[in-house]
Amino acid sequence: KQWYQRRVRVSPGADLLSSLRTARGSTLSYTKHGERSSLHAPVLFLHGVFGSKINFNRPAKRIANELGTEAYCLDCRNHGVSPWHDTMYLTELAEDVVTFAQLQGIEKFNIVGHSLGGKQACLVCALHPTLVQSAIIVDMFPVSFSSGLLDETCTALLLLDLDKIKTRKQASALLALQIKAESERNFILSNLMQVKGGGWRWRCNLEIISRFTEEIRGFPDNVPKSPVKSLFVYGGASDYMTPERVKKTKELFSDPHFQEIEGAGHIVHLDKPEEFYVTMRHFLDVNGILI
């Protein structure tokens, strides 16, 4: 089967909603926990760049059991085992989530998104607010970033000669100069897969991700203000939180709330899993109930 995705690019001042009406979402790979509830809306978990659906597996399984509802961990396009596409526009990523919900027969859902998944979640909240019961955005804000760290990381990975790699440990050592934090290297190298018969390949579509770094770092203009109940959880040791980004977030969400997880870096749910879970659980207890 050939996977097809119409390209949706929106220039400043264009009607974003009209442009999106012609978009088709991608079919995404997922893991499901729990059973559907008439009380709590299902929870959709969206990972960050270079991540996969396994990143939120533990909190998703736990929240499904404790709230008695469904939880879905999704693989973003060009990640995990979801289909590969030749584009990765943020508007497409948002429509992928909406298409997934429609295919599952989900009329309203809670959404939890980290990093790139956080931007996906923000756009879904803005463009399809009636579908979202509540949103938790993890160490990300609906703003554009000028940092070239993602570009540098992609370049380092593309330059890695997989034909000479024997182990992940060797790959980690070769990347140590460009990616200093061992935890981040291990996270990224979870995409490195051994090929049957020998050798390695990337699980994610590294070529397309590297081609769309500017898009991933950006955020669309002229996005409608969202009324969705939202919580922005950020790591106390992360540098993503700034007063200017909080100000921008308040312009795009009617009533956003902010919560620091002390001592956590960018990957909050891995650095401080219990603290993150308790924060998420409390918010969903109050705001995740179907109305």
C-alpha positions as CSV (number, residue, x, y, z in Angstrom):
1,K,0.0,0.0,0.0
2,Q,1.3,3.4,-0.9
3,W,1.0,6.0,1.8
4,Y,0.2,9.5,0.6
5,Q,0.0,12.8,2.4
6,R,-1.0,16.1,0.8
7,R,1.5,18.9,1.6
8,V,-0.1,21.7,3.6
9,R,2.0,24.9,3.8
10,V,0.5,28.1,5.1
11,S,2.1,31.4,4.5
12,P,1.7,34.3,7.0
13,G,-1.7,35.7,6.9
14,A,-3.3,32.7,5.2
15,D,-6.4,31.1,6.4
16,L,-5.0,28.1,8.3
17,L,-8.3,26.4,9.0
18,S,-9.3,26.5,5.3
19,S,-5.9,25.1,4.3
20,L,-6.3,22.2,6.7
21,R,-9.7,21.2,5.4
22,T,-8.0,19.7,2.4
23,A,-5.4,17.7,4.4
24,R,-5.4,14.0,4.9
25,G,-3.9,12.6,8.0
26,S,-1.6,9.6,8.2
27,T,-2.4,6.3,9.7
28,L,-0.3,6.0,12.8
29,S,1.1,3.0,14.7
30,Y,0.0,2.8,18.4
31,T,-0.1,0.9,21.6
32,K,-3.4,0.8,23.5
33,H,-4.0,0.4,27.2
34,G,-7.3,0.0,29.1
35,E,-10.9,0.1,27.9
36,R,-13.1,3.0,26.9
37,S,-15.0,4.8,29.7
38,S,-18.1,6.9,29.8
39,L,-16.5,9.1,32.5
40,H,-12.9,9.9,31.5
41,A,-12.0,10.7,27.9
42,P,-9.3,8.6,26.4
43,V,-5.7,9.9,26.7
44,L,-3.5,10.2,23.7
45,F,0.3,10.4,24.3
46,L,2.6,12.1,21.7
47,H,6.4,11.7,21.9
48,G,9.1,14.1,20.9
49,V,11.5,14.1,17.9
50,F,13.6,10.9,17.8
51,G,11.1,9.3,20.2
52,S,8.5,6.6,19.8
53,K,5.4,5.3,21.4
54,I,7.4,3.3,24.0
55,N,8.5,6.6,25.7
56,F,5.1,7.1,27.4
57,N,4.3,3.4,27.8
58,R,4.5,3.3,31.6
59,P,2.6,6.4,32.6
60,A,0.0,5.5,29.9
61,K,-0.6,2.0,31.2
62,R,-0.8,3.3,34.8
63,I,-3.2,6.2,34.0
64,A,-5.5,3.8,32.0
65,N,-5.6,1.4,35.0
66,E,-6.1,4.1,37.7
67,L,-8.7,6.2,35.8
68,G,-10.4,3.2,34.2
69,T,-10.1,4.6,30.6
70,E,-8.2,4.1,27.4
71,A,-4.7,5.4,26.8
72,Y,-3.0,5.4,23.4
73,C,0.7,5.9,22.8
74,L,1.2,7.0,19.2
75,D,4.2,6.8,16.8
76,C,4.5,10.1,15.0
77,R,4.9,9.9,11.2
78,N,8.6,9.1,10.2
79,H,9.1,7.7,13.8
80,G,8.8,4.2,15.3
81,V,6.9,1.9,13.0
82,S,4.4,4.5,11.6
83,P,4.5,5.1,7.9
84,W,7.3,7.2,6.4
85,H,6.3,10.4,4.4
86,D,8.3,12.9,2.5
87,T,7.0,15.8,4.5
88,M,6.8,16.7,8.2
89,Y,4.8,20.0,8.4
90,L,3.4,20.7,11.9
91,T,-0.1,21.1,10.5
92,E,0.2,17.6,9.0
93,L,1.2,16.2,12.3
94,A,-1.8,17.8,14.0
95,E,-4.1,16.3,11.3
96,D,-2.5,12.9,11.8
97,V,-3.8,12.9,15.4
98,V,-7.3,14.0,14.4
99,T,-7.4,11.2,11.7
100,F,-6.2,8.7,14.3
101,A,-9.0,9.7,16.7
102,Q,-11.6,9.4,13.9
103,L,-10.4,6.0,12.9
104,Q,-10.7,4.8,16.5
105,G,-14.2,6.3,16.9
106,I,-13.0,8.7,19.6
107,E,-15.2,11.8,19.8
108,K,-13.3,13.6,22.5
109,F,-9.9,13.0,24.1
110,N,-7.2,14.2,26.5
111,I,-3.9,14.8,24.9
112,V,-0.3,14.7,26.4
113,G,2.5,15.8,24.2
114,H,6.3,16.1,24.9
115,S,8.5,18.5,22.8
116,L,7.5,18.0,19.2
117,G,4.5,16.1,20.4
118,G,3.7,19.2,22.5
119,K,3.6,21.3,19.4
120,Q,1.3,18.8,17.8
121,A,-1.0,18.9,20.8
122,C,-1.0,22.7,20.8
123,L,-2.1,22.8,17.2
124,V,-4.8,20.2,17.7
125,C,-6.1,22.3,20.6
126,A,-6.1,25.4,18.4
127,L,-7.6,23.9,15.3
128,H,-9.9,21.3,16.7
129,P,-10.8,22.5,20.2
130,T,-14.1,20.6,20.3
131,L,-12.2,17.3,20.1
132,V,-10.0,18.0,23.1
133,Q,-11.1,17.6,26.7
134,S,-7.8,18.8,28.2
135,A,-4.1,19.1,27.2
136,I,-0.8,18.5,29.0
137,I,2.2,20.0,27.2
138,V,5.5,18.7,28.4
139,D,8.6,21.0,28.2
140,M,7.4,22.8,25.1
141,F,5.6,26.0,24.2
142,P,3.7,27.1,21.0
143,V,6.6,29.2,19.8
144,S,9.4,29.1,17.2
145,F,12.9,28.3,18.3
146,S,16.0,29.7,16.7
147,S,18.4,27.2,18.3
148,G,20.3,25.0,15.8
149,L,20.8,22.2,18.3
150,L,18.4,19.9,16.4
151,D,20.1,20.7,13.1
152,E,23.5,19.9,14.7
153,T,22.2,16.6,16.1
154,C,20.8,15.5,12.7
155,T,24.1,16.3,11.0
156,A,26.0,14.3,13.6
157,L,23.7,11.3,13.1
158,L,23.9,11.5,9.3
159,L,27.7,11.6,9.5
160,L,27.7,8.4,11.6
161,D,29.1,5.6,9.4
162,L,26.8,2.8,10.2
163,D,28.9,0.3,8.3
164,K,31.6,0.7,10.8
165,I,29.4,0.5,13.9
166,K,29.6,-2.7,15.9
167,T,27.7,-1.8,19.1
168,R,25.4,1.0,20.4
169,K,28.1,1.7,22.9
170,Q,30.6,2.5,20.1
171,A,28.0,4.7,18.4
172,S,27.5,6.6,21.7
173,A,31.2,7.2,22.0
174,L,31.4,8.5,18.5
175,L,28.6,11.0,19.2
176,A,29.9,12.1,22.6
177,L,31.5,15.3,21.2
178,Q,28.3,16.5,19.5
179,I,25.8,15.2,22.1
180,K,27.4,15.5,25.5
181,A,24.6,14.2,27.7
182,E,24.7,10.4,27.9
183,S,21.0,10.1,28.6
184,E,20.2,12.1,25.4
185,R,22.6,9.9,23.4
186,N,20.9,6.8,24.7
187,F,17.5,8.2,23.9
188,I,18.4,9.0,20.3
189,L,20.3,5.8,19.8
190,S,17.2,3.8,20.7
191,N,16.4,4.5,17.0
192,L,19.4,2.4,16.0
193,M,18.3,-1.0,14.9
194,Q,20.3,-4.1,14.1
195,V,19.6,-5.5,10.6
196,K,19.1,-9.2,10.2
197,G,22.3,-10.6,8.9
198,G,24.4,-7.8,10.4
199,G,24.7,-4.1,10.2
200,W,22.6,-1.2,11.5
201,R,19.9,1.1,10.3
202,W,17.8,4.0,11.6
203,R,14.3,3.2,12.8
204,C,13.2,6.8,12.3
205,N,13.3,8.6,8.9
206,L,16.4,10.5,9.7
207,E,16.7,12.0,6.2
208,I,13.3,13.7,6.3
209,I,13.6,14.8,9.9
210,S,16.9,16.5,9.1
211,R,15.3,18.2,6.1
212,F,12.4,19.6,8.2
213,T,14.4,20.8,11.2
214,E,13.3,24.4,10.6
215,E,9.7,23.4,10.4
216,I,10.0,21.3,13.6
217,R,11.6,24.3,15.4
218,G,8.9,26.6,14.2
219,F,5.2,27.2,14.9
220,P,2.6,28.5,12.5
221,D,1.4,32.1,12.4
222,N,-2.3,33.1,12.7
223,V,-3.3,30.2,14.9
224,P,-6.7,30.6,16.5
225,K,-6.8,31.1,20.3
226,S,-7.7,27.8,22.1
227,P,-10.2,27.5,24.9
228,V,-8.9,24.0,25.9
229,K,-8.0,23.5,29.5
230,S,-4.2,23.2,29.4
231,L,-1.3,22.5,31.7
232,F,2.3,23.3,30.6
233,V,4.7,21.1,32.6
234,Y,8.4,22.0,32.4
235,G,11.6,20.8,33.8
236,G,13.3,22.9,36.4
237,A,16.7,22.1,34.9
238,S,15.5,22.6,31.3
239,D,16.1,25.9,29.5
240,Y,12.9,25.8,27.4
241,M,10.9,27.8,29.9
242,T,11.3,31.6,29.6
243,P,9.0,34.6,30.5
244,E,8.6,35.4,26.8
245,R,7.4,31.9,25.9
246,V,4.9,32.0,28.8
247,K,3.6,35.3,27.4
248,K,3.2,33.9,24.0
249,T,1.4,30.8,25.4
250,K,-1.1,33.0,27.2
251,E,-1.8,34.7,23.8
252,L,-2.7,31.3,22.3
253,F,-4.5,29.6,25.2
254,S,-7.4,31.2,27.1
255,D,-6.4,29.8,30.6
256,P,-3.1,28.0,30.6
257,H,-1.5,26.7,33.8
258,F,2.2,26.1,34.4
259,Q,3.9,23.6,36.6
260,E,7.6,23.1,37.3
261,I,9.0,19.7,38.0
262,E,12.1,20.4,40.1
263,G,15.3,18.8,38.9
264,A,13.9,17.5,35.6
265,G,15.6,18.2,32.3
266,H,13.9,18.4,28.9
267,I,12.6,14.8,29.0
268,V,10.6,15.4,32.2
269,H,8.7,12.1,32.2
270,L,12.0,10.1,32.1
271,D,14.0,12.3,34.4
272,K,11.3,12.5,37.2
273,P,8.7,9.9,36.3
274,E,6.8,9.8,39.6
275,E,6.6,13.6,40.0
276,F,5.5,13.9,36.4
277,Y,2.9,11.2,36.8
278,V,1.4,12.7,40.0
279,T,1.1,16.1,38.2
280,M,-0.5,14.5,35.2
281,R,-2.9,12.4,37.3
282,H,-4.1,15.3,39.4
283,F,-4.8,17.4,36.3
284,L,-6.7,14.6,34.5
285,D,-8.6,13.8,37.7
286,V,-10.0,17.3,37.6
287,N,-10.1,18.2,33.9
288,G,-10.2,14.9,32.0
289,I,-13.8,14.0,32.7
290,L,-16.2,13.9,29.8
291,I,-18.7,16.8,29.9
